[in-house]
């Protein structure tokens, strides 16, 4: 008959103690890059601007309409805004499946 899970676990910890290996690398060895903090300030600045702007959304929508931008430019701007959200959503779904 094979060994039990408790015996395997005991053998594992004894071997780790004998070899004097650390359990896992500590978090301090990882260096934070600028990319890891970019999304938070971007969302914060957008929400801060939304709260501090004096007018409501329809006013700013009317200003954009008054610019008379062509449909191609408006489509490109919408596409550029939606692309990151859809990209990360679909990759998250793919990761879960």
PDB file as gemmi writes it, atoms N, CA and C in Angstrom:
CRYST1    1.000    1.000    1.000  90.00  90.00  90.00 P 1                      
ATOM      1  N   UNK A   1       0.841  -1.180   0.000  1.00  0.00           N  
ATOM      2  CA  UNK A   1       0.000   0.000   0.000  1.00  0.00           C  
ATOM      3  C   UNK A   1       0.890   1.249   0.000  1.00  0.00           C  
ATOM      4  N   UNK A   2       0.444   2.321  -0.681  1.00  0.00           N  
ATOM      5  CA  UNK A   2       1.226   3.540  -0.807  1.00  0.00           C  
ATOM      6  C   UNK A   2       1.220   4.371   0.467  1.00  0.00           C  
ATOM      7  N   UNK A   3       1.950   5.438   0.403  1.00  0.00           N  
ATOM      8  CA  UNK A   3       2.021   6.327   1.561  1.00  0.00           C  
ATOM      9  C   UNK A   3       0.780   7.210   1.613  1.00  0.00           C  
ATOM     10  N   UNK A   4       0.473   7.688   2.790  1.00  0.00           N  
ATOM     11  CA  UNK A   4      -0.673   8.572   2.947  1.00  0.00           C  
ATOM     12  C   UNK A   4      -0.263  10.000   2.645  1.00  0.00           C  
ATOM     13  N   UNK A   5      -1.252  10.852   2.493  1.00  0.00           N  
ATOM     14  CA  UNK A   5      -0.976  12.259   2.206  1.00  0.00           C  
ATOM     15  C   UNK A   5      -0.231  12.904   3.369  1.00  0.00           C  
ATOM     16  N   UNK A   6      -0.576  12.513   4.586  1.00  0.00           N  
ATOM     17  CA  UNK A   6       0.090  13.083   5.759  1.00  0.00           C  
ATOM     18  C   UNK A   6       1.577  12.708   5.769  1.00  0.00           C  
ATOM     19  N   UNK A   7       1.884  11.473   5.421  1.00  0.00           N  
ATOM     20  CA  UNK A   7       3.288  11.043   5.373  1.00  0.00           C  
ATOM     21  C   UNK A   7       4.049  11.778   4.276  1.00  0.00           C  
ATOM     22  N   UNK A   8       3.413  11.943   3.120  1.00  0.00           N  
ATOM     23  CA  UNK A   8       4.056  12.686   2.019  1.00  0.00           C  
ATOM     24  C   UNK A   8       4.334  14.125   2.433  1.00  0.00           C  
ATOM     25  N   UNK A   9       3.364  14.745   3.098  1.00  0.00           N  
ATOM     26  CA  UNK A   9       3.545  16.130   3.531  1.00  0.00           C  
ATOM     27  C   UNK A   9       4.664  16.225   4.559  1.00  0.00           C  
ATOM     28  N   UNK A  10       4.713  15.285   5.479  1.00  0.00           N  
ATOM     29  CA  UNK A  10       5.766  15.288   6.488  1.00  0.00           C  
ATOM     30  C   UNK A  10       7.134  15.129   5.834  1.00  0.00           C  
ATOM     31  N   UNK A  11       7.233  14.228   4.865  1.00  0.00           N  
ATOM     32  CA  UNK A  11       8.498  14.026   4.159  1.00  0.00           C  
ATOM     33  C   UNK A  11       8.912  15.282   3.391  1.00  0.00           C  
ATOM     34  N   UNK A  12       7.925  15.943   2.785  1.00  0.00           N  
ATOM     35  CA  UNK A  12       8.205  17.182   2.047  1.00  0.00           C  
ATOM     36  C   UNK A  12       8.791  18.240   2.968  1.00  0.00           C  
ATOM     37  N   UNK A  13       8.176  18.468   4.136  1.00  0.00           N  
ATOM     38  CA  UNK A  13       8.663  19.502   5.048  1.00  0.00           C  
ATOM     39  C   UNK A  13      10.012  19.137   5.654  1.00  0.00           C  
ATOM     40  N   UNK A  14      10.240  17.875   5.928  1.00  0.00           N  
ATOM     41  CA  UNK A  14      11.550  17.458   6.447  1.00  0.00           C  
ATOM     42  C   UNK A  14      12.643  17.711   5.420  1.00  0.00           C  
ATOM     43  N   UNK A  15      12.341  17.389   4.160  1.00  0.00           N  
ATOM     44  CA  UNK A  15      13.327  17.619   3.096  1.00  0.00           C  
ATOM     45  C   UNK A  15      13.611  19.116   2.936  1.00  0.00           C  
ATOM     46  N   UNK A  16      12.577  19.964   3.022  1.00  0.00           N  
ATOM     47  CA  UNK A  16      12.786  21.413   2.917  1.00  0.00           C  
ATOM     48  C   UNK A  16      13.612  21.944   4.080  1.00  0.00           C  
ATOM     49  N   UNK A  17      13.360  21.447   5.273  1.00  0.00           N  
ATOM     50  CA  UNK A  17      14.127  21.909   6.435  1.00  0.00           C  
ATOM     51  C   UNK A  17      15.585  21.472   6.342  1.00  0.00           C  
ATOM     52  N   UNK A  18      15.826  20.244   5.866  1.00  0.00           N  
ATOM     53  CA  UNK A  18      17.199  19.761   5.720  1.00  0.00           C  
ATOM     54  C   UNK A  18      17.975  20.557   4.682  1.00  0.00           C  
ATOM     55  N   UNK A  19      17.334  20.902   3.566  1.00  0.00           N  
ATOM     56  CA  UNK A  19      18.023  21.634   2.495  1.00  0.00           C  
ATOM     57  C   UNK A  19      18.069  23.135   2.754  1.00  0.00           C  
ATOM     58  N   UNK A  20      17.359  23.594   3.791  1.00  0.00           N  
ATOM     59  CA  UNK A  20      17.360  25.001   4.186  1.00  0.00           C  
ATOM     60  C   UNK A  20      16.878  25.905   3.044  1.00  0.00           C  
ATOM     61  N   UNK A  21      15.906  25.421   2.294  1.00  0.00           N  
ATOM     62  CA  UNK A  21      15.340  26.215   1.209  1.00  0.00           C  
ATOM     63  C   UNK A  21      14.225  27.103   1.739  1.00  0.00           C  
ATOM     64  N   UNK A  22      14.100  28.312   1.203  1.00  0.00           N  
ATOM     65  CA  UNK A  22      12.963  29.145   1.602  1.00  0.00           C  
ATOM     66  C   UNK A  22      11.680  28.588   0.979  1.00  0.00           C  
ATOM     67  N   UNK A  23      10.570  28.922   1.589  1.00  0.00           N  
ATOM     68  CA  UNK A  23       9.285  28.421   1.108  1.00  0.00           C  
ATOM     69  C   UNK A  23       8.968  28.954  -0.287  1.00  0.00           C  
ATOM     70  N   UNK A  24       9.115  30.250  -0.464  1.00  0.00           N  
ATOM     71  CA  UNK A  24       8.891  30.865  -1.774  1.00  0.00           C  
ATOM     72  C   UNK A  24       9.588  32.218  -1.781  1.00  0.00           C  
ATOM     73  N   UNK A  25       9.834  32.780  -2.973  1.00  0.00           N  
ATOM     74  CA  UNK A  25      10.477  34.098  -3.011  1.00  0.00           C  
ATOM     75  C   UNK A  25       9.611  35.151  -2.337  1.00  0.00           C  
ATOM     76  N   UNK A  26      10.259  36.053  -1.665  1.00  0.00           N  
ATOM     77  CA  UNK A  26       9.524  37.103  -0.984  1.00  0.00           C  
ATOM     78  C   UNK A  26       9.091  38.164  -1.990  1.00  0.00           C  
ATOM     79  N   UNK A  27       8.045  38.872  -1.664  1.00  0.00           N  
ATOM     80  CA  UNK A  27       7.480  39.877  -2.560  1.00  0.00           C  
ATOM     81  C   UNK A  27       8.485  40.997  -2.833  1.00  0.00           C  
ATOM     82  N   UNK A  28       9.393  41.228  -1.927  1.00  0.00           N  
ATOM     83  CA  UNK A  28      10.332  42.346  -2.088  1.00  0.00           C  
ATOM     84  C   UNK A  28      11.305  42.143  -3.238  1.00  0.00           C  
ATOM     85  N   UNK A  29      11.433  40.922  -3.766  1.00  0.00           N  
ATOM     86  CA  UNK A  29      12.367  40.742  -4.874  1.00  0.00           C  
ATOM     87  C   UNK A  29      11.776  41.219  -6.194  1.00  0.00           C  
ATOM     88  N   UNK A  30      10.465  41.429  -6.244  1.00  0.00           N  
ATOM     89  CA  UNK A  30       9.828  41.888  -7.471  1.00  0.00           C  
ATOM     90  C   UNK A  30       9.877  43.406  -7.551  1.00  0.00           C  
ATOM     91  N   UNK A  31      10.244  43.900  -8.716  1.00  0.00           N  
ATOM     92  CA  UNK A  31      10.339  45.338  -8.913  1.00  0.00           C  
ATOM     93  C   UNK A  31       9.057  45.848  -9.578  1.00  0.00           C  
ATOM     94  N   UNK A  32       8.469  46.888  -9.022  1.00  0.00           N  
ATOM     95  CA  UNK A  32       7.261  47.472  -9.601  1.00  0.00           C  
ATOM     96  C   UNK A  32       7.659  48.337 -10.803  1.00  0.00           C  
ATOM     97  N   UNK A  33       7.061  48.063 -11.937  1.00  0.00           N  
ATOM     98  CA  UNK A  33       7.349  48.839 -13.140  1.00  0.00           C  
ATOM     99  C   UNK A  33       6.305  49.945 -13.288  1.00  0.00           C  
ATOM    100  N   UNK A  34       6.571  50.948 -14.111  1.00  0.00           N  
ATOM    101  CA  UNK A  34       5.570  52.012 -14.301  1.00  0.00           C  
ATOM    102  C   UNK A  34       4.240  51.497 -14.836  1.00  0.00           C  
ATOM    103  N   UNK A  35       4.270  50.392 -15.597  1.00  0.00           N  
ATOM    104  CA  UNK A  35       3.039  49.870 -16.174  1.00  0.00           C  
ATOM    105  C   UNK A  35       2.083  49.341 -15.112  1.00  0.00           C  
ATOM    106  N   UNK A  36       2.606  48.917 -13.967  1.00  0.00           N  
ATOM    107  CA  UNK A  36       1.726  48.338 -12.955  1.00  0.00           C  
ATOM    108  C   UNK A  36       0.868  49.392 -12.267  1.00  0.00           C  
ATOM    109  N   UNK A  37       1.236  50.652 -12.385  1.00  0.00           N  
ATOM    110  CA  UNK A  37       0.449  51.696 -11.720  1.00  0.00           C  
ATOM    111  C   UNK A  37      -0.286  52.611 -12.700  1.00  0.00           C  
ATOM    112  N   UNK A  38      -0.230  52.340 -13.981  1.00  0.00           N  
ATOM    113  CA  UNK A  38      -0.884  53.213 -14.960  1.00  0.00           C  
ATOM    114  C   UNK A  38      -2.413  53.183 -14.916  1.00  0.00           C  
ATOM    115  N   UNK A  39      -3.068  52.031 -14.818  1.00  0.00           N  
ATOM    116  CA  UNK A  39      -4.533  52.051 -14.890  1.00  0.00           C  
ATOM    117  C   UNK A  39      -5.196  52.820 -13.747  1.00  0.00           C  
ATOM    118  N   UNK A  40      -4.641  52.762 -12.573  1.00  0.00           N  
ATOM    119  CA  UNK A  40      -5.281  53.399 -11.424  1.00  0.00           C  
ATOM    120  C   UNK A  40      -5.319  54.920 -11.562  1.00  0.00           C  
ATOM    121  N   UNK A  41      -4.204  55.603 -11.866  1.00  0.00           N  
ATOM    122  CA  UNK A  41      -4.303  57.061 -12.038  1.00  0.00           C  
ATOM    123  C   UNK A  41      -5.179  57.462 -13.222  1.00  0.00           C  
ATOM    124  N   UNK A  42      -5.197  56.659 -14.283  1.00  0.00           N  
ATOM    125  CA  UNK A  42      -6.029  56.995 -15.430  1.00  0.00           C  
ATOM    126  C   UNK A  42      -7.496  57.002 -15.065  1.00  0.00           C  
ATOM    127  N   UNK A  43      -7.938  56.004 -14.341  1.00  0.00           N  
ATOM    128  CA  UNK A  43      -9.331  55.937 -13.913  1.00  0.00           C  
ATOM    129  C   UNK A  43      -9.615  57.042 -12.908  1.00  0.00           C  
ATOM    130  N   UNK A  44      -8.672  57.289 -12.019  1.00  0.00           N  
ATOM    131  CA  UNK A  44      -8.869  58.319 -11.003  1.00  0.00           C  
ATOM    132  C   UNK A  44      -8.985  59.703 -11.628  1.00  0.00           C  
ATOM    133  N   UNK A  45      -8.134  60.000 -12.592  1.00  0.00           N  
ATOM    134  CA  UNK A  45      -8.184  61.316 -13.223  1.00  0.00           C  
ATOM    135  C   UNK A  45      -9.473  61.496 -14.018  1.00  0.00           C  
ATOM    136  N   UNK A  46      -9.917  60.441 -14.682  1.00  0.00           N  
ATOM    137  CA  UNK A  46     -11.157  60.528 -15.440  1.00  0.00           C  
ATOM    138  C   UNK A  46     -12.344  60.767 -14.514  1.00  0.00           C  
ATOM    139  N   UNK A  47     -12.416  60.024 -13.424  1.00  0.00           N  
ATOM    140  CA  UNK A  47     -13.538  60.196 -12.501  1.00  0.00           C  
ATOM    141  C   UNK A  47     -13.469  61.550 -11.799  1.00  0.00           C  
ATOM    142  N   UNK A  48     -12.277  62.020 -11.485  1.00  0.00           N  
ATOM    143  CA  UNK A  48     -12.124  63.340 -10.867  1.00  0.00           C  
ATOM    144  C   UNK A  48     -12.586  64.432 -11.830  1.00  0.00           C  
ATOM    145  N   UNK A  49     -12.208  64.307 -13.095  1.00  0.00           N  
ATOM    146  CA  UNK A  49     -12.635  65.293 -14.085  1.00  0.00           C  
ATOM    147  C   UNK A  49     -14.147  65.263 -14.260  1.00  0.00           C  
ATOM    148  N   UNK A  50     -14.745  64.075 -14.224  1.00  0.00           N  
ATOM    149  CA  UNK A  50     -16.195  63.971 -14.382  1.00  0.00           C  
ATOM    150  C   UNK A  50     -16.925  64.649 -13.227  1.00  0.00           C  
ATOM    151  N   UNK A  51     -16.354  64.593 -12.029  1.00  0.00           N  
ATOM    152  CA  UNK A  51     -16.998  65.227 -10.875  1.00  0.00           C  
ATOM    153  C   UNK A  51     -16.748  66.729 -10.819  1.00  0.00           C  
ATOM    154  N   UNK A  52     -15.612  67.186 -11.339  1.00  0.00           N  
ATOM    155  CA  UNK A  52     -15.257  68.594 -11.202  1.00  0.00           C  
ATOM    156  C   UNK A  52     -15.702  69.468 -12.369  1.00  0.00           C  
ATOM    157  N   UNK A  53     -16.056  68.877 -13.497  1.00  0.00           N  
ATOM    158  CA  UNK A  53     -16.496  69.687 -14.628  1.00  0.00           C  
ATOM    159  C   UNK A  53     -17.819  70.363 -14.288  1.00  0.00           C  
ATOM    160  N   UNK A  54     -17.964  71.634 -14.640  1.00  0.00           N  
ATOM    161  CA  UNK A  54     -19.141  72.381 -14.182  1.00  0.00           C  
ATOM    162  C   UNK A  54     -20.453  72.007 -14.876  1.00  0.00           C  
ATOM    163  N   UNK A  55     -20.380  71.522 -16.079  1.00  0.00           N  
ATOM    164  CA  UNK A  55     -21.604  71.210 -16.820  1.00  0.00           C  
ATOM    165  C   UNK A  55     -21.899  69.716 -16.772  1.00  0.00           C  
ATOM    166  N   UNK A  56     -23.093  69.359 -17.234  1.00  0.00           N  
ATOM    167  CA  UNK A  56     -23.478  67.960 -17.309  1.00  0.00           C  
ATOM    168  C   UNK A  56     -23.074  67.375 -18.653  1.00  0.00           C  
ATOM    169  N   UNK A  57     -23.185  66.069 -18.785  1.00  0.00           N  
ATOM    170  CA  UNK A  57     -22.744  65.358 -19.981  1.00  0.00           C  
ATOM    171  C   UNK A  57     -23.381  65.869 -21.271  1.00  0.00           C  
ATOM    172  N   UNK A  58     -24.681  66.158 -21.322  1.00  0.00           N  
ATOM    173  CA  UNK A  58     -25.272  66.636 -22.593  1.00  0.00           C  
ATOM    174  C   UNK A  58     -24.608  67.906 -23.131  1.00  0.00           C  
ATOM    175  N   UNK A  59     -24.113  68.756 -22.257  1.00  0.00           N  
ATOM    176  CA  UNK A  59     -23.426  69.975 -22.696  1.00  0.00           C  
ATOM    177  C   UNK A  59     -22.150  69.621 -23.471  1.00  0.00           C  
ATOM    178  N   UNK A  60     -21.371  68.704 -22.939  1.00  0.00           N  
ATOM    179  CA  UNK A  60     -20.118  68.324 -23.596  1.00  0.00           C  
ATOM    180  C   UNK A  60     -20.386  67.499 -24.853  1.00  0.00           C  
ATOM    181  N   UNK A  61     -21.448  66.738 -24.857  1.00  0.00           N  
ATOM    182  CA  UNK A  61     -21.831  66.012 -26.063  1.00  0.00           C  
ATOM    183  C   UNK A  61     -22.205  66.978 -27.179  1.00  0.00           C  
ATOM    184  N   UNK A  62     -22.913  68.040 -26.837  1.00  0.00           N  
ATOM    185  CA  UNK A  62     -23.264  69.062 -27.834  1.00  0.00           C  
ATOM    186  C   UNK A  62     -22.018  69.757 -28.375  1.00  0.00           C  
ATOM    187  N   UNK A  63     -21.032  69.970 -27.513  1.00  0.00           N  
ATOM    188  CA  UNK A  63     -19.786  70.590 -27.986  1.00  0.00           C  
ATOM    189  C   UNK A  63     -19.059  69.702 -28.986  1.00  0.00           C  
ATOM    190  N   UNK A  64     -19.062  68.407 -28.746  1.00  0.00           N  
ATOM    191  CA  UNK A  64     -18.417  67.483 -29.689  1.00  0.00           C  
ATOM    192  C   UNK A  64     -19.180  67.465 -31.006  1.00  0.00           C  
ATOM    193  N   UNK A  65     -20.511  67.501 -30.932  1.00  0.00           N  
ATOM    194  CA  UNK A  65     -21.317  67.524 -32.165  1.00  0.00           C  
ATOM    195  C   UNK A  65     -21.070  68.807 -32.950  1.00  0.00           C  
ATOM    196  N   UNK A  66     -20.850  69.922 -32.267  1.00  0.00           N  
ATOM    197  CA  UNK A  66     -20.599  71.195 -32.939  1.00  0.00           C  
ATOM    198  C   UNK A  66     -19.264  71.227 -33.668  1.00  0.00           C  
ATOM    199  N   UNK A  67     -18.374  70.310 -33.342  1.00  0.00           N  
ATOM    200  CA  UNK A  67     -17.084  70.261 -34.032  1.00  0.00           C  
ATOM    201  C   UNK A  67     -17.223  69.761 -35.461  1.00  0.00           C  
ATOM    202  N   UNK A  68     -18.339  69.145 -35.786  1.00  0.00           N  
ATOM    203  CA  UNK A  68     -18.630  68.613 -37.127  1.00  0.00           C  
ATOM    204  C   UNK A  68     -17.533  67.660 -37.603  1.00  0.00           C  
ATOM    205  N   UNK A  69     -17.204  66.716 -36.754  1.00  0.00           N  
ATOM    206  CA  UNK A  69     -16.216  65.705 -37.137  1.00  0.00           C  
ATOM    207  C   UNK A  69     -16.865  64.714 -38.088  1.00  0.00           C  
ATOM    208  N   UNK A  70     -16.089  64.210 -38.997  1.00  0.00           N  
ATOM    209  CA  UNK A  70     -16.615  63.247 -39.960  1.00  0.00           C  
ATOM    210  C   UNK A  70     -16.922  61.912 -39.300  1.00  0.00           C  
ATOM    211  N   UNK A  71     -17.768  61.125 -39.949  1.00  0.00           N  
ATOM    212  CA  UNK A  71     -18.125  59.823 -39.379  1.00  0.00           C  
ATOM    213  C   UNK A  71     -16.925  58.881 -39.231  1.00  0.00           C  
ATOM    214  N   UNK A  72     -15.958  58.991 -40.123  1.00  0.00           N  
ATOM    215  CA  UNK A  72     -14.786  58.115 -40.025  1.00  0.00           C  
ATOM    216  C   UNK A  72     -13.980  58.422 -38.761  1.00  0.00           C  
ATOM    217  N   UNK A  73     -13.838  59.698 -38.429  1.00  0.00           N  
ATOM    218  CA  UNK A  73     -13.081  60.074 -37.235  1.00  0.00           C  
ATOM    219  C   UNK A  73     -13.840  59.682 -35.964  1.00  0.00           C  
ATOM    220  N   UNK A  74     -15.153  59.849 -35.979  1.00  0.00           N  
ATOM    221  CA  UNK A  74     -15.950  59.466 -34.813  1.00  0.00           C  
ATOM    222  C   UNK A  74     -15.900  57.947 -34.624  1.00  0.00           C  
ATOM    223  N   UNK A  75     -16.013  57.194 -35.716  1.00  0.00           N  
ATOM    224  CA  UNK A  75     -15.917  55.741 -35.624  1.00  0.00           C  
ATOM    225  C   UNK A  75     -14.550  55.323 -35.097  1.00  0.00           C  
ATOM    226  N   UNK A  76     -13.496  55.979 -35.566  1.00  0.00           N  
ATOM    227  CA  UNK A  76     -12.141  55.651 -35.106  1.00  0.00           C  
ATOM    228  C   UNK A  76     -11.976  55.938 -33.621  1.00  0.00           C  
ATOM    229  N   UNK A  77     -12.523  57.060 -33.164  1.00  0.00           N  
ATOM    230  CA  UNK A  77     -12.434  57.394 -31.740  1.00  0.00           C  
ATOM    231  C   UNK A  77     -13.209  56.398 -30.887  1.00  0.00           C  
ATOM    232  N   UNK A  78     -14.405  56.017 -31.340  1.00  0.00           N  
ATOM    233  CA  UNK A  78     -15.187  55.017 -30.599  1.00  0.00           C  
ATOM    234  C   UNK A  78     -14.458  53.680 -30.566  1.00  0.00           C  
ATOM    235  N   UNK A  79     -13.891  53.302 -31.697  1.00  0.00           N  
ATOM    236  CA  UNK A  79     -13.154  52.042 -31.771  1.00  0.00           C  
ATOM    237  C   UNK A  79     -11.965  52.057 -30.825  1.00  0.00           C  
ATOM    238  N   UNK A  80     -11.238  53.186 -30.780  1.00  0.00           N  
ATOM    239  CA  UNK A  80     -10.076  53.297 -29.897  1.00  0.00           C  
ATOM    240  C   UNK A  80     -10.480  53.250 -28.424  1.00  0.00           C  
ATOM    241  N   UNK A  81     -11.661  53.739 -28.102  1.00  0.00           N  
ATOM    242  CA  UNK A  81     -12.127  53.681 -26.720  1.00  0.00           C  
ATOM    243  C   UNK A  81     -12.589  52.286 -26.317  1.00  0.00           C  
ATOM    244  N   UNK A  82     -13.206  51.570 -27.236  1.00  0.00           N  
ATOM    245  CA  UNK A  82     -13.786  50.269 -26.912  1.00  0.00           C  
ATOM    246  C   UNK A  82     -12.769  49.130 -27.027  1.00  0.00           C  
ATOM    247  N   UNK A  83     -11.762  49.287 -27.848  1.00  0.00           N  
ATOM    248  CA  UNK A  83     -10.806  48.208 -28.103  1.00  0.00           C  
ATOM    249  C   UNK A  83     -10.159  47.652 -26.826  1.00  0.00           C  
ATOM    250  N   UNK A  84      -9.615  48.458 -25.925  1.00  0.00           N  
ATOM    251  CA  UNK A  84      -8.988  47.880 -24.724  1.00  0.00           C  
ATOM    252  C   UNK A  84      -9.973  47.098 -23.857  1.00  0.00           C  
ATOM    253  N   UNK A  85     -11.195  47.607 -23.728  1.00  0.00           N  
ATOM    254  CA  UNK A  85     -12.179  46.910 -22.905  1.00  0.00           C  
ATOM    255  C   UNK A  85     -12.550  45.557 -23.503  1.00  0.00           C  
ATOM    256  N   UNK A  86     -12.821  45.544 -24.810  1.00  0.00           N  
ATOM    257  CA  UNK A  86     -13.208  44.283 -25.442  1.00  0.00           C  
ATOM    258  C   UNK A  86     -12.028  43.309 -25.474  1.00  0.00           C  
ATOM    259  N   UNK A  87     -10.837  43.805 -25.713  1.00  0.00           N  
ATOM    260  CA  UNK A  87      -9.644  42.948 -25.743  1.00  0.00           C  
ATOM    261  C   UNK A  87      -9.459  42.227 -24.412  1.00  0.00           C  
ATOM    262  N   UNK A  88      -9.504  42.988 -23.324  1.00  0.00           N  
ATOM    263  CA  UNK A  88      -9.282  42.388 -22.011  1.00  0.00           C  
ATOM    264  C   UNK A  88     -10.457  41.518 -21.578  1.00  0.00           C  
ATOM    265  N   UNK A  89     -11.667  41.876 -21.976  1.00  0.00           N  
ATOM    266  CA  UNK A  89     -12.818  41.047 -21.642  1.00  0.00           C  
ATOM    267  C   UNK A  89     -12.726  39.696 -22.329  1.00  0.00           C  
ATOM    268  N   UNK A  90     -12.452  39.695 -23.627  1.00  0.00           N  
ATOM    269  CA  UNK A  90     -12.377  38.428 -24.357  1.00  0.00           C  
ATOM    270  C   UNK A  90     -11.193  37.589 -23.893  1.00  0.00           C  
ATOM    271  N   UNK A  91     -10.072  38.212 -23.576  1.00  0.00           N  
ATOM    272  CA  UNK A  91      -8.938  37.432 -23.082  1.00  0.00           C  
ATOM    273  C   UNK A  91      -9.214  36.891 -21.686  1.00  0.00           C  
ATOM    274  N   UNK A  92      -9.977  37.622 -20.875  1.00  0.00           N  
ATOM    275  CA  UNK A  92     -10.365  37.105 -19.565  1.00  0.00           C  
ATOM    276  C   UNK A  92     -11.286  35.911 -19.696  1.00  0.00           C  
ATOM    277  N   UNK A  93     -12.224  35.979 -20.633  1.00  0.00           N  
ATOM    278  CA  UNK A  93     -13.120  34.842 -20.871  1.00  0.00           C  
ATOM    279  C   UNK A  93     -12.325  33.641 -21.390  1.00  0.00           C  
ATOM    280  N   UNK A  94     -11.407  33.913 -22.302  1.00  0.00           N  
ATOM    281  CA  UNK A  94     -10.567  32.831 -22.843  1.00  0.00           C  
ATOM    282  C   UNK A  94      -9.745  32.190 -21.732  1.00  0.00           C  
ATOM    283  N   UNK A  95      -9.253  33.005 -20.806  1.00  0.00           N  
ATOM    284  CA  UNK A  95      -8.451  32.486 -19.705  1.00  0.00           C  
ATOM    285  C   UNK A  95      -9.301  31.611 -18.788  1.00  0.00           C  
ATOM    286  N   UNK A  96     -10.546  32.008 -18.544  1.00  0.00           N  
ATOM    287  CA  UNK A  96     -11.414  31.230 -17.664  1.00  0.00           C  
ATOM    288  C   UNK A  96     -11.879  29.926 -18.288  1.00  0.00           C  
ATOM    289  N   UNK A  97     -12.001  29.931 -19.614  1.00  0.00           N  
ATOM    290  CA  UNK A  97     -12.443  28.704 -20.299  1.00  0.00           C  
ATOM    291  C   UNK A  97     -11.280  27.763 -20.387  1.00  0.00           C  
TER     292      UNK A  97                                                      
END                                                                             
